[in-house]
């Protein structure tokens, strides 16, 4: 291991101030990821619903059928990409929780540290059994279906079965 790698590797036998500094950085990383995820999960449905509303409003399409199809497919792909990124961040957060809980237990001798509470699913303010994965799946699923609806409307319109029963002009 090079000197540079050793500098960035956690050493359990390090001085208490180094451990506290590392723990502080762990907390900062965890909270930054969590804050970003919360913003993304709140803004994604609003932005997507706004986009679909602007493209299909009052029973009329603001654009042609090919544009609806393209926007629908792109919206689906972007939503899927963001969900994959969300999944990665969920795994990162879980790993940070495991590391933090281990440090709280072994190094700081805490019984109810913030990470230990999350690991035991006793975090204050959460509903027992609540699942971030379920919430994210519902939100991303709904957004994906909204964009898929737009793509299907465009496809049906292109194939000749659209404007009549869809009410689009």
Secondary structure, DSSP 4 states (H G I P E B T S, - for coil): --HHHHHTS--TTS-HHHHHHHHHHHHHHHHHHHHHHHHHHHHHHHHHHHHHHHHEETTEESS-HHHHHHHHHHHHHHHHHHHHHHHHHHHHHHHHHHHHHHIIIIIS--SS-HHHHHHTT--TT--TT--HHHHHHHHHHHHHHHHHHHHHHHHHHHTT-SHHHHT--
